[in-house]
Amino acid sequence: MSGIKVKGFFQDINGAKRVTKLREEKVAEASSVPDRKDPIRELADALHPAAMKFKVESIREASPTSRTYRFSSVDGHIPVFQCGQYVNFRLKIGESVLSRPYTLSSSPFEARGEHPFFEITIRRNVPYLVPDFFFENVKEGDILDGNLPFGTFYWEPLRDTSDILALAGGSGITPFYSMAKEIADGSMKGCRLTILYGSVKADDIVLQKELAEIESRCPAVKVVHVLSDEPDWNGEKGFISKEIIEKYACPDSTFMFCGPLAMYTFVKKALEEMNVPERRFRHDVVNNPKDVSTLPGYPKGTEEKTFRITVVRGIQEDTIDAAASEPVAVALERAGIAIDTHCRNGACGFCRSQLLRGDIFVSPIGDGRRLMDREMGWFHACSSWPLSDLKIKIPIL
């Protein structure tokens, strides 16, 4: 008790009375007209808009099989995003409205300034129809519906180290291209980025010229191309192996991966053999494979079957055909039944649905369900496949 003044003590415990008096004075001075403005709500709506419209400003080649699409916002601003996050577009294709995510290949600093924009880079040889739709139907001046940002695949200084080893395959280069530009701009101070980029041929490397330009002017960015089908290539050949990863890794690297399922499986095994802690390995959403039977645990032969799904929305019920080889969400979209999807691989939960009857196979990679959802029969339609006739309940849009 030494050092405590009684006068100060009583002033402290009587503080509530002073605050009450001050509040009463402020209320007495206030206007009788309610102030409807809510700056916190306005900021939240600006950062996380429900839906927006974006205009295609330009389209350019990023490789012989890929294109970069630049968008401006018709609604006046582009929400703040981080390198590695994605935009979700809603596309009207035939009788269906399809939601598709695309990682932003532009950088956050390019969404600010006098002429803000964002970009996506799409490769044509990706399944599920939408890449071809962009190539064949989307042109400059078109207005698309979408919203952003989504995803948790980004560098975080409180969690990750400043030495980043990026492992990319094919169009999986996009988040790291965004990151490279951000580092070159000085917006990720102190970061050093090494990209191990796996491609097939030297003449079809996505964003090759753009990456070379950044590397030439920014010492903190290094790009190592690894080609699997180029015998005369002077650089690294084959696939991104444990030996190649060890060659370019630092003692305290943060490993970040974006690429196809087959590459993810190999890289994950290599990092486990290197005893890389889980906190140092982060990966983007791994897209569902074209052949579901390649997923671990899938009952072989089931993919050739067709089932019936009874879809419940409120009091309405519809029954549709569903191929066992396609996720439930794809079957719904083909039937013209709206379902809200974003990540397309079970991570975000926007397509959370309830299984009322039947059996499903859930992808073991990226299963973002809560434990209680798993126990109570909830599933994510974008990353679940029918194993029998089903009855499901989906949200009403």
N, C-alpha and C positions, 0 to 999 in steps of 0.2 A: 504493500500500500504506500510505500515511501514515494514522494514526488508527486502525488495526486493532490490537487487543490480542491477543497470542498466546493468553492464557488464555481470552478470550472465543471465539476461533476454535475451539479444541479443545473447548470446551463445546458449540459448535454441531454439530461433526461427530460428537460422541459422543451427540447427542440421541436417535438411534435406539435406543441401548442403554437409555436412561432410559425411553423409551416402551415397549419390550419388557418391562422389569421391571414397570412400572405395569400393563401388560396382564395379566401373570402373576398379580399380586396380586389384580386384579379377578376373574379366572377362579377363583382359589382361594376367594374370598369368595362366589361366585355359588351360587345354588341348583342342585341336581342335577335339578330338575323343569323341563323346557323351558317357556318362555313363548311361547304360541301367538299372543299378541296382536300385530298388525301395524298400528300407527296410520296409517302411510302408505297401506297398502292400504285401510283403513277409510275414510280421507278420500277416496281416489280413487273408491271405490265410491259414496260419498255424492254426490260432485260429478258423476259420470258413471255413473248406474245403468243396467243393461242393459235393464230394463223396470219399469214402475210402473203402478199403478192410480189413476185420478183420478175423483172424484165430481163430477157436475154440480150445483153449488150454486144457480145462478140463471141465467135466460135473460131478456134484455131487448132491446128494439128499439134499433138504432143508426141506422136510417133505414128508410124503407118497404120496402127490399129487403135489409136486412142485420140481423144479430142478434149480440149479444155474449154469449158463454157463459163463465160463471165456474166454475172448477174448484178443488177442494181435493184434497189428497193423501191417499189411503187409507193409504198406506205411512208417513205420519207427517212427511214433510218434502218441500219443493220444492227441487230442486237450484238452485244459484246460476246466474243467467243474466244476459245483458246486453241492453240495448235493441236490437232488430233480430234477435235470434235466434229460433228457432222450436221448436215442439213437434211431434213426429211421432206421430200416432194410428194404431192398427191397428183397422180396422173390418170386422166380418163383415157382408158384403152378399151375400145369396143364398148361393152355394157358394164365393164368393171372399172372401179376406181382403185388403183394400186398405190400403196405407200412404199416409197423406196428411199433408203438412206444413202447419202454420198458424203464421204469425208471431204472436208474443205481443204483444197490444195493451196489456196491463198493464205496469207498471214493476217493476224489480227490488225496489224498497223495499216493494212490496205483497206480495211473497212472503216477507217477514220479519215478525216481530211475533207477537202473540197469536193472530190468525186469518189465517194466510198463505193466499194464493190466487194464481192466475194466470188471465188471460182471453185469449180469441181472439175476433176479430170476423170473421164470414163473410158474404160477399155471395152472394145466391142465383143470380145470372145468370152463373155460372162453369161451364165445361164439365166433363165427366168425372164426372157423377153425384153426387159426394160432397156438395157444398153442399145439394142437394135432400135427400139422406139426413139431414143434420143437421136441416134444417127440418122434415122430416116424421116423423122417428123418434126423435131424441134429446130427452129431456125431463129435468126436474129430478129428481135422485135416481139417475139412471143412472150406471153405473160403466163407464168406458172404459179400454182398454189404451193405453199410450203411453210415451214417454220424451222427455227434454229435458236440456240444451239442445243445439241444433245450429246451425250456420251461422257465417259469419265477417263478416256484414254488421252491424257496430257501430262506434261512434265510439271511437277509440283515441287518448288524449292524447299518446302518444309519436310518433304518426304524423300525426294530423289537427290542423287548426287549430281555434281556439275559435269561429270564425264559421262556422256550418253553414247552408248553403242546401239545403233538402230539396225534391226534385222528386217529387211524388206524383200518382198517377192512380187513381181508383176506390178499391178496397180496399187499394191500396198505401199508404194513409195510416197503416196500423196500426203500423209500426215508429216512425214519427215522432210518433204520438200517445203511444206509450210513452216516447219520448225527451222530449217536451214535459212529461209528468208528472214525469219524473225531474229535469228542470231546475227545474221549479216547486217540487219537494220540496227542492231544494238539494243533490242528490246528484251533479250534474254542474257543479261550481263553475266559474264564469267563462265558461260556454258561452252563446252567443246563437244561437237557432234561428229561422230564417225558413222557413216552409213555403209553397211555391207548389203549390197543390192543384187539379188539374184534375178537373172534374166536368162532367156534362151539364146537369142541371137543378138549380135551387136547392132544390127540395123533396125531393131524393134525394141529399144530401151525407152520406156516411158519417161518423158521429161529429161532426156539425156543432155540436150544443149543447155537447158535452163540450169540443171545441176552443175554442169561444167562452168558456167558463167559465175555462179555463186562461189564455187570452190576457188576460182581464179582470183577473186578479190577478198575472200574472207579466210584467213588462216585457221579460224576456229572450226571450219567445216571441211571434212574430208570424205570423199565418196570412193568406195572400192567396189568395182563391178565384178561380179562372179557369174560367168557364163557357162551354161550347161551343155550347149551344142555348138561350140565354136572352136574347132581344133587349133586354128592358127591364132587364137587370142593370146596376147602377150601378158595379160594379167591373170587373176585368179580364175581357175577353171573348175567345172563340175558343179557341185552343190555347196551351200554354205555349211561346212562341216565344223566339228568341234575344234579341229586344228586351226581352221581359218578364224574362228571366233577367238580362240586363245591368242592367236597372232596379233590381233588388233585390240583386244580388250585391255583395260587398265585395271590395276589392283582393286579399285572401288567403283567400277563401272555400274551404271544403271542400264539394264538391258531392256529395250522396247521393241516389240515385234508387231508387224502387220503384214499379213500374207495369207496364202491359201492353207487349207486344213492339213494337207500332206506335209507342207513345210513347217507348220506349227508343231506337228507331232515330232518331227525330227529335231527341231530347235529346242523344244522343251526337254527332250531326252538328253541332248548335248549339254544343256545348262545344268541339268540334274547331275550328270557325270562330272561336271566342273565344280560341283558343290556350291553353286550360286544360290544365296538365300532367296526365299520366295519374295521377300520385300524388294529385291533388286531386279525382279523380272516382271514386267508389265506387258500385257498384250491387248491389242484392239479386239473388237468382236470378230470372231473367226466365222466366215460365211458358211452356211450349210453346204455340204457337198452336193454335187449333181446326182451322185449315186448314194442314197441313204444307207445302203448295205455296207458301205465302207466305215460307218461309224461304229466304234466299239460297243459290243453288246446287242447290236441289231440282229433279230432272228432272220437268217439268210433264207431267201426264197419268198418271204412275205411281200417284198417290194413289187412282185409281179401281180398282186391281187388288187381287186377293186371292192370297196366297201360302201355302205350307205351311212350318211350322217344326218341325224335329226337335229336341227338347229332351233333352239328356243330363244326367242327375243320377247320378253314380256309375256303376253298371252298368245303371241304368234309362233307357229311352228312350221318349219319347212324341212323337206327331206331332199338331200342332194347326193349325187355320186361323188366318190372321193377315191383317187388312186392312192394306194398305199405308199407309192414312191414319192409323194409330194406332201409337204407339211399341211396341217389342217387349214392354216391361214390361206394357203394358195388355193385349196379346194373351195373355200368360201369366196375368194376373190373371183375365181373362174365362174362361179355360179351367180355372181353379181350381188353377193351379200356383203355389206360394208362391215369391215372390222378395222379398228385403228391399230396399225403397226408402225414401229419406228426403227428399231435396231435390226429386226429380221433374224435375230439369233438368240432370243430368250433372255437377253440381259436387262431390258428396260421395263418390261411388264405392262406396256400399254395394251397388249392383246390378251391380257389375263382373262381366262375363261374357266368355266366349271365343268368338270366331267361328271355327268349324271349316270351314264351307263357305258360299258365297253372298256376296251384296253387300248392304251396308246404307248408309243415309244418316245421318250424324251431324250433329246441330245444330251450326252454327258458333258459336252464342251460348252461352257458359257451358260449353264443352267442358273438363271438368276432368281429362281423362286425362293421365297422364304420357307423355312422348315415347316411352319404351320400350313402353308399352302400345299406343300407336298403331301402332308398327312391328311389334309381335308379334301383332296381331289381337285385342286386347282392346277391349271397348266397354262403355259404360254403357247398360243396357237401357232406362232411362227416357227417354233422349234420342236414341234410334236407331230408324230406321224400316226395314222390309224393302224391298229393291229387287228381290228374287228369292226363290226358295225358299231356306231357310236350314237349317243344322245348327249348333246352339250348345250350349255347355256352361255351366251355371249352378251356383252354390253349392248344396249340400244344406243345407236348413234343418231 
